[in-house]
Amino acid sequence: MATLKRALVSVSDKTGLIDFCRELERIGVEILSTGGTANLLRGAGLNVSDVAEVTGFPEMMGGRLKTLHPLIHGGLLGVRDNPLHLREAEGAGIEFIDLLVVNLYPFEQTIEHEGVSLHEAIEEIDIGGPAMVRAGAKNYKYVTVIVDPSEYGPILEEIRKTGGVSLRTRERLAVKAFKHTASYDSAIETYLSRELLGEDVLRLRFTDGRRLRYGENWHQEAELYIEEDGKKRGASLARARQLHGKEMSYNNYVDSECAMQTIKELEEITEKHAAVVVKHNNPCGLATGNTQLSAIRRAWMGDQISAFGSVLCFNKPLGRETAEFLKGRFVEVILAPGFEPDALTFLRDKSRDLRLLELPEMGEEVESEYTYRYITGGMLRQSVNKGLYKKWETVTSHDFPKAKWGLAKFAIAACKHTKSNAVVIGYEYEPGCYAVLGVGAGQPNRVDSIRRLAIVKAWESIRAWHELDERETSLDEYGREILSESVLASDAFFPFPDSIQSSAEAGIRYIVSPGGSIRDSEVIAEAERLGISMIFTGMRHFSH
């Protein structure tokens, strides 16, 4: 336990500083300070000694030179149980510093200002601050280093309870201090590389690495790291709370991310219950409903075979009825903003392995600007794919009724998170309630996605729906009726009219596509000939 006798305080962010230093003074800690920090503390009635009084040198060169002196750095670096250090410190008149409170010039905030000059940015590069932080953090066995005002309260509480600061706390603060200076230096290097050398530099920071159950395959090792950015808010899979089940694997996280993003895509489309079934990074079932049970039932019917071993995600807390529906159905992971107590108990009793993840901030937006993908020897970066459409233009003379727009947007949302070439067929099974009938994903050509997958899957769903509805009409009549009122969405343009022909042969009458092909006129003409209404959105949603 390190007792505190002497502190050096020099901060840019003065949040909470006066109260903190007032408490330090109350317990008998001598306070050294510099410039504006010292003036602030004196103005609050605290007794503060200037660093200049200790070093015998005034602040120089417009404040660039303040603390770079052996009487300061010796006070931070001296090893207290090393006889040589003690003798040399005594001979040089060095008094040890037990507590260092420093945060750095606001370089990152400065360069974010529009029109900031290079000169202004350079003047916000802190020199003495990082040197002191590194010195104190290096000597964490004896020095407590605080770089974050949020630590003031916990440190005071620990001092009140124990009379000092534990080694474990000093170790934690030392690592935090080095993270602070590393991030600071990274921001400077990135900025100056661009401004002075015309070179773009990408540095990413991820922390809290932990081993996963296994990688993409059993023989591969995998870890999860969390993005280190306190500004990030909203639903984050990396920060999800696991309530039950065995450890997550690499594939569990990949599929869960797809499930979460698909559900979040529906936020602006509907306020109803929504459920998605994801398998191998594709939403094989997606539906909205007036109840959570109706949503998951229709989503499950989207592809009951693929749903085996899937990942589920819901936009509202999971209830008991939904939990009971899942009895006897094998799923790997369930994500939801919360779990009702009796539903959680039921699911825990259902399986000891079933992973239950809570995403309490499901409805909040994450402030991510980019996505990244590693390739051998390099990193790809692109802006986040935001939005569903850029325009909403009916390009055929056949009417695309406004009553179908909600369904069309739902189908686009599903398509956006399906692997290309992606085609999704959606149907409005109740007023304002939508479900995916069939999905075509990951094919080298779009015709196969339509003809061999999406339509085949749609008919499988229709058979299940026909049994559920118990209509007297034949399956063929029932299916043609449903397909004629469905919307087919494509993630990219149709390069040839054959996709339109395949859709029409199945009975599809409404199609939504980005457009943009050099053969758009041929595609539109074919839609006109076949009586299909088509909307162009101007926004492609390839997902590779």
C-alpha positions as CSV (number, residue, x, y, z in Angstrom):
1,M,0.0,0.0,0.0
2,A,1.5,3.3,-1.1
3,T,0.8,6.3,1.1
4,L,0.5,9.7,-0.6
5,K,2.6,12.6,0.7
6,R,3.4,14.6,-2.4
7,A,1.4,15.1,-5.6
8,L,2.1,16.9,-8.9
9,V,-1.1,18.1,-10.7
10,S,-1.0,19.5,-14.3
11,V,-4.1,18.9,-16.4
12,S,-5.8,20.2,-19.5
13,D,-9.2,18.7,-18.6
14,K,-10.0,20.2,-15.2
15,T,-13.2,18.3,-14.7
16,G,-13.6,17.5,-11.0
17,L,-10.1,18.7,-10.2
18,I,-10.9,21.2,-7.4
19,D,-12.9,18.8,-5.3
20,F,-10.3,16.1,-5.8
21,C,-7.4,18.4,-4.8
22,R,-9.3,19.8,-1.9
23,E,-9.6,16.2,-0.5
24,L,-5.9,15.6,-1.1
25,E,-5.1,18.7,0.9
26,R,-7.4,17.7,3.7
27,I,-5.5,14.4,4.1
28,G,-2.2,16.2,4.2
29,V,-0.9,15.8,0.6
30,E,1.5,18.5,-0.6
31,I,0.4,19.7,-4.1
32,L,2.7,20.9,-6.9
33,S,1.3,22.4,-10.0
34,T,1.9,24.4,-13.1
35,G,0.4,27.4,-15.0
36,G,-3.3,27.5,-15.4
37,T,-3.9,24.5,-13.2
38,A,-2.1,26.2,-10.3
39,N,-4.0,29.4,-10.8
40,L,-7.3,27.5,-10.8
41,L,-6.5,25.7,-7.5
42,R,-5.3,28.8,-5.8
43,G,-8.4,30.6,-6.9
44,A,-10.4,27.9,-5.1
45,G,-8.4,28.6,-1.9
46,L,-6.0,25.6,-2.1
47,N,-2.4,25.8,-1.0
48,V,-0.3,25.0,-4.1
49,S,3.4,25.2,-4.8
50,D,4.6,26.1,-8.3
51,V,6.8,23.6,-10.2
52,A,9.0,26.6,-11.0
53,E,9.7,27.0,-7.3
54,V,11.0,23.5,-7.1
55,T,13.1,23.5,-10.2
56,G,14.4,27.1,-9.8
57,F,13.5,27.8,-13.5
58,P,10.4,29.7,-14.6
59,E,8.1,28.4,-17.4
60,M,9.9,29.2,-20.6
61,M,9.4,29.5,-24.4
62,G,5.7,30.3,-24.2
63,G,5.0,27.4,-21.8
64,R,6.8,24.8,-23.9
65,L,9.3,24.2,-21.1
66,K,7.8,23.6,-17.6
67,T,8.5,20.2,-16.1
68,L,11.5,18.8,-17.9
69,H,13.9,18.9,-15.0
70,P,15.8,16.3,-12.9
71,L,14.0,17.6,-9.7
72,I,10.7,16.6,-11.3
73,H,11.6,13.4,-13.2
74,G,13.9,12.2,-10.5
75,G,11.0,12.6,-8.1
76,L,8.9,10.3,-10.4
77,L,11.6,7.8,-11.4
78,G,13.4,7.2,-8.2
79,V,13.2,3.6,-6.9
80,R,12.4,4.0,-3.2
81,D,14.2,0.8,-2.0
82,N,17.3,1.3,-4.1
83,P,20.2,2.6,-1.9
84,L,21.9,4.2,-4.9
85,H,18.8,6.1,-6.0
86,L,18.2,7.2,-2.4
87,R,21.7,8.6,-2.0
88,E,21.7,10.3,-5.4
89,A,18.3,11.8,-4.7
90,E,19.4,13.2,-1.3
91,G,22.6,14.6,-2.8
92,A,20.6,16.4,-5.6
93,G,17.9,17.6,-3.3
94,I,15.2,15.5,-5.1
95,E,12.0,14.9,-3.2
96,F,9.9,12.0,-4.4
97,I,6.5,12.4,-6.0
98,D,3.9,9.8,-5.0
99,L,0.9,10.9,-7.1
100,L,0.9,12.3,-10.6
101,V,-2.3,13.8,-12.0
102,V,-1.8,14.7,-15.7
103,N,-3.9,14.7,-18.8
104,L,-2.5,16.0,-22.0
105,Y,-3.1,19.0,-24.3
106,P,-6.3,18.4,-26.4
107,F,-4.5,17.6,-29.7
108,E,-7.3,15.3,-31.0
109,Q,-10.0,17.8,-30.2
110,T,-8.0,20.5,-31.9
111,I,-7.5,18.8,-35.2
112,E,-11.2,17.9,-35.4
113,H,-12.0,21.7,-35.7
114,E,-12.7,22.8,-39.2
115,G,-10.0,25.0,-40.6
116,V,-7.4,24.4,-37.9
117,S,-3.9,25.3,-39.1
118,L,-0.8,23.1,-38.9
119,H,0.7,25.6,-36.5
120,E,-2.3,25.5,-34.2
121,A,-2.2,21.7,-34.2
122,I,1.6,21.5,-33.4
123,E,1.2,23.8,-30.5
124,E,-1.2,21.3,-29.0
125,I,1.4,18.6,-29.0
126,D,2.2,18.0,-25.4
127,I,5.9,17.2,-24.5
128,G,6.3,17.5,-20.8
129,G,3.0,15.8,-20.0
130,P,3.7,12.5,-21.8
131,A,7.2,12.4,-20.4
132,M,5.9,12.7,-16.8
133,V,3.1,10.2,-17.4
134,R,5.6,7.6,-18.8
135,A,8.0,8.3,-16.0
136,G,5.4,7.8,-13.3
137,A,3.8,4.8,-15.0
138,K,7.2,3.2,-15.4
139,N,7.7,3.5,-11.6
140,Y,4.2,2.3,-10.8
141,K,5.5,0.3,-7.8
142,Y,5.8,3.6,-6.0
143,V,3.9,6.2,-8.0
144,T,0.1,6.5,-8.6
145,V,-0.6,8.0,-12.1
146,I,-4.1,9.4,-12.9
147,V,-4.8,10.4,-16.5
148,D,-8.6,10.3,-16.4
149,P,-10.8,12.4,-14.2
150,S,-13.2,9.5,-13.7
151,E,-10.6,7.9,-11.5
152,Y,-10.7,10.7,-8.9
153,G,-13.7,9.2,-7.0
154,P,-12.5,5.6,-6.8
155,I,-9.0,6.6,-5.8
156,L,-10.3,8.8,-2.9
157,E,-12.6,6.0,-1.8
158,E,-9.7,3.6,-1.7
159,I,-7.6,6.1,0.3
160,R,-10.4,6.6,2.8
161,K,-10.8,2.9,3.3
162,T,-7.2,1.7,3.3
163,G,-5.1,4.8,3.9
164,G,-3.3,4.5,0.5
165,V,-3.4,3.1,-3.0
166,S,-2.8,-0.6,-3.5
167,L,-0.2,-2.1,-5.9
168,R,-3.0,-3.7,-7.9
169,T,-4.6,-0.3,-8.5
170,R,-1.3,1.3,-9.4
171,E,-0.7,-1.4,-11.9
172,R,-4.1,-0.9,-13.5
173,L,-3.5,2.9,-13.7
174,A,0.0,2.4,-15.1
175,V,-1.4,0.4,-18.0
176,K,-4.1,3.0,-18.5
177,A,-1.5,5.7,-18.6
178,F,0.6,4.0,-21.3
179,K,-2.6,3.4,-23.3
180,H,-3.2,7.1,-23.0
181,T,0.2,8.2,-24.3
182,A,0.1,5.5,-27.0
183,S,-3.2,6.8,-28.3
184,Y,-2.0,10.3,-28.1
185,D,1.2,9.6,-30.1
186,S,-0.8,7.6,-32.6
187,A,-3.1,10.6,-33.2
188,I,-0.1,12.9,-33.7
189,E,1.7,10.5,-36.1
190,T,-1.5,9.9,-38.1
191,Y,-2.1,13.7,-38.5
192,L,1.5,14.7,-39.3
193,S,1.9,11.8,-41.7
194,R,-1.0,13.2,-43.7
195,E,-0.1,16.9,-43.3
196,L,3.7,16.6,-43.8
197,L,4.1,13.5,-46.0
198,G,0.8,13.2,-47.7
199,E,0.6,9.6,-46.4
200,D,-2.6,8.1,-44.9
201,V,-1.9,5.9,-41.8
202,L,-4.4,3.6,-40.2
203,R,-4.0,2.6,-36.6
204,L,-6.6,0.5,-34.9
205,R,-6.9,-0.1,-31.1
206,F,-8.6,-3.2,-29.7
207,T,-8.3,-4.4,-26.1
208,D,-9.6,-7.0,-23.7
209,G,-8.7,-9.9,-25.9
210,R,-10.2,-13.3,-24.9
211,R,-9.9,-16.7,-26.3
212,L,-13.0,-18.1,-28.1
213,R,-14.1,-21.7,-28.1
214,Y,-12.6,-22.3,-31.5
215,G,-12.3,-20.5,-34.8
216,E,-14.1,-20.9,-38.1
217,N,-13.2,-24.6,-37.9
218,W,-12.4,-26.8,-34.9
219,H,-8.6,-26.9,-35.5
220,Q,-8.4,-23.1,-35.7
221,E,-7.7,-20.8,-32.7
222,A,-9.7,-17.6,-32.3
223,E,-9.8,-14.5,-30.1
224,L,-12.2,-11.6,-29.7
225,Y,-10.9,-8.1,-29.1
226,I,-13.1,-5.1,-28.2
227,E,-12.7,-1.7,-30.0
228,E,-11.2,0.8,-27.6
229,D,-13.3,3.9,-28.0
230,G,-15.3,5.3,-25.2
231,K,-17.5,7.3,-27.6
232,K,-19.1,4.1,-29.0
233,R,-22.7,3.6,-27.9
234,G,-25.6,1.4,-28.8
235,A,-25.9,-2.3,-29.4
236,S,-22.4,-3.9,-29.6
237,L,-22.1,-7.6,-29.9
238,A,-18.5,-7.4,-28.6
239,R,-20.0,-6.0,-25.3
240,A,-23.1,-8.2,-25.2
241,R,-23.7,-9.9,-21.8
242,Q,-23.8,-13.6,-22.0
243,L,-26.5,-14.9,-19.5
244,H,-26.2,-18.6,-20.2
245,G,-24.6,-21.3,-22.3
246,K,-21.2,-22.5,-23.4
247,E,-18.5,-20.3,-24.8
248,M,-19.0,-18.5,-28.1
249,S,-17.1,-19.6,-31.1
250,Y,-15.9,-17.5,-34.1
251,N,-18.8,-18.5,-36.2
252,N,-21.3,-17.8,-33.4
253,Y,-20.1,-14.2,-33.4
254,V,-20.1,-13.8,-37.2
255,D,-23.7,-15.2,-37.4
256,S,-24.8,-13.2,-34.4
257,E,-23.5,-10.0,-35.9
258,C,-25.5,-10.7,-39.1
259,A,-28.6,-11.4,-37.0
260,M,-28.2,-8.2,-34.9
261,Q,-27.6,-5.9,-37.9
262,T,-30.6,-7.4,-39.8
263,I,-32.9,-6.7,-36.9
264,K,-31.5,-3.2,-36.5
265,E,-32.2,-2.6,-40.2
266,L,-35.9,-2.9,-39.5
267,E,-36.0,-0.1,-36.8
268,E,-37.1,2.6,-39.2
269,I,-39.5,0.3,-41.1
270,T,-41.7,-1.1,-38.3
271,E,-42.4,-0.8,-34.6
272,K,-43.8,-4.3,-34.5
273,H,-42.1,-7.4,-33.1
274,A,-39.3,-8.7,-35.3
275,A,-37.4,-12.0,-35.4
276,V,-34.6,-13.2,-37.6
277,V,-33.1,-16.7,-38.1
278,V,-29.5,-16.6,-39.4
279,K,-27.6,-19.6,-40.7
280,H,-24.0,-19.4,-42.1
281,N,-24.1,-15.6,-42.1
282,N,-27.4,-15.3,-44.1
283,P,-30.8,-14.5,-42.8
284,C,-32.8,-17.6,-43.9
285,G,-35.9,-16.4,-42.0
286,L,-37.1,-12.9,-41.1
287,A,-40.5,-11.7,-40.1
288,T,-42.4,-9.0,-38.3
289,G,-45.6,-9.6,-36.3
290,N,-48.2,-8.2,-34.0
291,T,-46.8,-10.6,-31.4
292,Q,-43.3,-12.0,-30.9
293,L,-44.7,-15.5,-31.3
294,S,-46.2,-14.8,-34.7
295,A,-42.9,-13.1,-35.8
296,I,-40.7,-16.0,-34.8
297,R,-43.2,-18.6,-36.2
298,R,-43.2,-16.9,-39.6
299,A,-39.5,-16.4,-39.6
300,W,-38.9,-20.0,-38.7
301,M,-41.1,-21.1,-41.6
302,G,-38.9,-19.2,-44.0
303,D,-36.5,-22.2,-44.1
304,Q,-37.2,-24.8,-41.5
305,I,-34.3,-27.0,-42.6
306,S,-31.7,-24.3,-42.5
307,A,-33.0,-23.1,-39.1
308,F,-31.5,-26.1,-37.5
309,G,-28.4,-24.9,-35.5
310,S,-29.2,-21.3,-36.3
311,V,-28.8,-17.9,-34.5
312,L,-31.9,-16.0,-33.5
313,C,-32.3,-12.3,-32.8
314,F,-35.3,-10.3,-31.5
315,N,-35.9,-6.6,-31.3
316,K,-37.9,-6.8,-28.0
317,P,-37.3,-8.7,-24.8
318,L,-37.9,-12.4,-25.3
319,G,-41.1,-13.7,-23.7
320,R,-42.3,-17.0,-22.3
321,E,-44.4,-17.9,-25.4
322,T,-41.5,-17.5,-27.7
323,A,-39.3,-19.6,-25.3
324,E,-41.9,-22.4,-25.4
325,F,-42.1,-22.2,-29.2
326,L,-38.3,-23.0,-29.3
327,K,-38.7,-26.1,-27.2
328,G,-37.4,-29.0,-29.3
329,R,-35.8,-26.7,-31.9
330,F,-32.0,-26.7,-31.9
331,V,-30.5,-23.2,-32.0
332,E,-27.0,-22.1,-31.1
333,V,-27.5,-18.5,-29.9
334,I,-30.4,-16.3,-29.0
335,L,-29.9,-12.5,-28.9
336,A,-32.4,-10.0,-27.5
337,P,-32.6,-6.7,-25.7
338,G,-33.6,-8.6,-22.6
339,F,-35.2,-11.8,-21.4
340,E,-38.4,-12.0,-19.3
341,P,-37.5,-13.9,-16.0
342,D,-39.8,-16.9,-16.7
343,A,-38.5,-17.1,-20.3
344,L,-34.9,-17.0,-19.1
345,T,-35.6,-19.8,-16.6
346,F,-37.3,-21.9,-19.2
347,L,-34.5,-21.5,-21.8
348,R,-31.8,-22.3,-19.2
349,D,-33.7,-25.4,-18.2
350,K,-34.1,-26.3,-21.9
351,S,-30.4,-26.6,-22.6
352,R,-27.2,-26.0,-20.6
353,D,-25.4,-25.2,-23.9
354,L,-27.8,-22.7,-25.5
355,R,-26.1,-19.3,-25.6
356,L,-28.3,-16.4,-24.4
357,L,-26.9,-12.9,-25.1
358,E,-28.4,-9.7,-23.8
359,L,-28.2,-6.6,-26.0
360,P,-29.8,-3.9,-23.8
361,E,-29.1,-1.0,-26.2
362,M,-30.5,-2.6,-29.3
363,G,-32.4,0.5,-30.4
364,E,-29.4,2.9,-30.1
365,E,-27.1,3.8,-32.9
366,V,-23.4,2.8,-32.8
367,E,-21.2,5.6,-33.9
368,S,-19.1,3.5,-36.3
369,E,-18.0,5.2,-39.6
370,Y,-16.1,2.3,-41.2
371,T,-15.9,-1.4,-41.5
372,Y,-12.6,-3.3,-42.0
373,R,-11.5,-6.5,-43.5
374,Y,-8.0,-8.0,-43.4
375,I,-6.4,-9.4,-46.6
376,T,-3.0,-11.0,-46.8
377,G,-0.5,-8.2,-46.2
378,G,-3.1,-5.4,-46.0
379,M,-6.3,-4.0,-44.6
380,L,-9.4,-2.9,-46.5
381,R,-11.5,-0.1,-45.1
382,Q,-14.9,1.2,-46.3
383,S,-17.6,3.5,-44.9
384,V,-20.5,1.8,-43.2
385,N,-23.3,0.8,-45.6
386,K,-26.1,3.1,-44.3
387,G,-29.6,3.4,-45.6
388,L,-31.8,1.2,-47.8
389,Y,-32.4,3.4,-50.9
390,K,-31.2,6.6,-52.6
391,K,-34.3,7.1,-54.7
392,W,-37.7,5.5,-55.1
393,E,-38.6,5.5,-58.8
394,T,-41.2,3.4,-60.5
395,V,-39.6,2.7,-63.9
396,T,-42.5,0.8,-65.4
397,S,-46.0,2.0,-66.4
398,H,-47.5,-0.7,-64.2
399,D,-48.4,0.7,-60.8
400,F,-46.4,-0.2,-57.8
401,P,-49.0,0.6,-55.2
402,K,-48.0,2.6,-52.1
403,A,-49.5,-0.2,-50.0
404,K,-46.6,-2.4,-51.1
405,W,-43.8,0.0,-50.2
406,G,-43.5,-1.2,-46.6
407,L,-43.1,-4.7,-47.8
408,A,-40.6,-3.7,-50.5
409,K,-38.4,-1.9,-47.9
410,F,-38.6,-5.0,-45.7
411,A,-37.4,-7.2,-48.5
412,I,-34.6,-4.7,-49.3
413,A,-33.5,-4.8,-45.6
414,A,-33.4,-8.6,-45.7
415,C,-31.5,-8.5,-49.0
416,K,-28.9,-6.0,-47.6
417,H,-27.7,-8.6,-45.1
418,T,-27.8,-11.6,-47.4
419,K,-24.6,-12.6,-49.3
420,S,-24.5,-11.7,-52.9
421,N,-25.9,-12.4,-55.4
422,A,-28.8,-11.9,-53.1
423,V,-32.5,-12.1,-53.9
424,V,-35.3,-12.1,-51.3
425,I,-39.0,-12.7,-51.7
426,G,-41.2,-11.1,-49.1
427,Y,-44.9,-11.3,-48.3
428,E,-47.4,-9.4,-46.2
429,Y,-49.1,-12.2,-44.4
430,E,-51.2,-9.8,-42.2
431,P,-51.8,-6.1,-42.5
432,G,-48.4,-4.5,-41.7
433,C,-46.8,-7.8,-40.9
434,Y,-44.1,-9.1,-43.3
435,A,-42.2,-12.4,-43.7
436,V,-39.5,-13.7,-46.0
437,L,-40.8,-16.5,-48.2
438,G,-37.5,-17.4,-49.9
439,V,-33.9,-16.3,-50.1
440,G,-31.3,-16.8,-52.9
441,A,-27.8,-16.2,-51.6
442,G,-24.1,-16.5,-52.5
443,Q,-24.6,-17.5,-56.1
444,P,-22.2,-16.6,-59.0
445,N,-25.2,-15.4,-61.0
446,R,-28.5,-13.8,-60.1
447,V,-30.7,-16.1,-62.3
448,D,-29.7,-19.1,-60.1
449,S,-30.4,-17.1,-57.0
450,I,-34.0,-16.5,-58.3
451,R,-34.8,-19.7,-60.2
452,R,-32.9,-22.4,-58.3
453,L,-33.1,-20.9,-54.7
454,A,-35.4,-18.0,-53.8
455,I,-38.5,-19.4,-55.7
456,V,-37.8,-23.0,-54.6
457,K,-37.5,-21.9,-51.0
458,A,-40.6,-19.7,-51.3
459,W,-42.6,-22.7,-52.4
460,E,-41.3,-24.7,-49.4
461,S,-42.6,-21.9,-47.2
462,I,-45.9,-21.7,-49.0
463,R,-46.5,-25.4,-48.4
464,A,-46.0,-24.8,-44.7
465,W,-48.3,-21.7,-44.8
466,H,-50.9,-23.6,-46.7
467,E,-51.1,-26.2,-43.9
468,L,-51.2,-23.4,-41.3
469,D,-54.0,-21.5,-43.0
470,E,-56.0,-24.7,-43.8
471,R,-57.5,-23.2,-46.9
472,E,-59.7,-25.2,-49.2
473,T,-57.9,-23.9,-52.3
474,S,-55.3,-26.1,-53.9
475,L,-51.7,-25.6,-53.0
476,D,-51.0,-24.4,-56.5
477,E,-53.7,-21.8,-56.4
478,Y,-52.7,-20.7,-52.9
479,G,-49.1,-20.4,-53.9
480,R,-49.7,-18.4,-57.1
481,E,-51.9,-16.0,-55.2
482,I,-49.2,-15.4,-52.6
483,L,-46.4,-15.0,-55.1
484,S,-48.5,-12.6,-57.1
485,E,-48.8,-10.3,-54.1
486,S,-45.2,-10.8,-53.0
487,V,-42.2,-8.4,-53.6
488,L,-38.9,-9.7,-55.0
489,A,-35.9,-7.6,-54.0
490,S,-32.4,-7.8,-55.6
491,D,-29.2,-6.5,-54.0
492,A,-27.9,-5.3,-57.3
493,F,-29.1,-4.5,-60.9
494,F,-30.2,-7.2,-63.3
495,P,-27.6,-7.5,-66.1
496,F,-30.0,-9.2,-68.4
497,P,-33.8,-9.6,-68.8
498,D,-33.6,-13.4,-67.9
499,S,-34.0,-12.6,-64.2
500,I,-37.3,-10.8,-65.0
501,Q,-38.4,-13.7,-67.0
502,S,-37.7,-16.2,-64.3
503,S,-39.5,-14.0,-61.7
504,A,-42.6,-13.7,-64.0
505,E,-42.7,-17.5,-64.6
506,A,-43.1,-17.9,-60.8
507,G,-45.9,-15.4,-60.7
508,I,-44.0,-12.4,-59.3
509,R,-45.5,-9.1,-60.2
510,Y,-43.5,-6.6,-58.0
511,I,-39.7,-6.2,-58.1
512,V,-37.4,-3.7,-56.5
513,S,-33.8,-3.3,-57.7
514,P,-31.1,-0.7,-57.5
515,G,-30.9,-0.4,-61.3
516,G,-27.8,0.9,-62.9
517,S,-27.1,-1.7,-65.6
518,I,-26.1,-0.7,-69.1
519,R,-29.1,-2.9,-70.1
520,D,-31.6,-1.2,-67.8
521,S,-33.8,-0.3,-70.8
522,E,-34.0,-4.0,-71.9
523,V,-34.8,-5.1,-68.4
524,I,-37.5,-2.4,-68.0
525,A,-38.9,-3.4,-71.4
526,E,-39.2,-7.0,-70.4
527,A,-40.9,-6.1,-67.2
528,E,-43.4,-4.0,-69.2
529,R,-44.0,-6.9,-71.6
530,L,-44.6,-9.3,-68.7
531,G,-46.8,-7.0,-66.7
532,I,-44.4,-6.5,-63.8
533,S,-44.1,-3.3,-61.8
534,M,-40.6,-2.4,-60.9
535,I,-38.9,0.2,-58.7
536,F,-35.3,1.4,-58.9
537,T,-33.7,2.5,-55.7
538,G,-30.3,3.7,-56.9
539,M,-28.5,2.0,-54.0
540,R,-26.7,-1.3,-54.3
541,H,-26.2,-3.7,-51.4
542,F,-23.6,-6.2,-52.3
543,S,-22.4,-8.2,-49.3
544,H,-19.3,-10.4,-49.8
